[in-house]
Amino acid sequence: MPARVNIADVYNNRDELIEGAKKTADTIGLKSATITSMDVTQNDTVITVDLTVLSTQDLTMDRPLPTNWRFDWENRGTGWLLDRIEPLDTQQVSKRDIVSHMQH
């Protein structure tokens, strides 16, 4: 089984994640991102959302690029919190490639 990659391994908190996402979008020249599929499952107090996102960006010369993402939400008794954001491998791009482009 491939190692899991958590965005928390790149960013330490919400503010860093937001700032890093903005910088990354600027660096790759993100032009659009559209969710093309979503699968939601719940196991006890965890909801897992798997998304496929189709983006266009300067980095790919405007060629649409699908990426897959997993979001784990956990109910810790005080409400739902986003616990994990994980890029997933696709035929076009690996999760390691995605993480390597993330800006700090």
Secondary structure as UniProt FT lines:
FT   HELIX           7..9
FT   HELIX           14..28
FT   STRAND          30..43
FT   TURN            44..45
FT   STRAND          46..57
FT   HELIX           58..60
FT   TURN            61..62
FT   STRAND          65..75
FT   STRAND          80..88
FT   HELIX           95..100
//
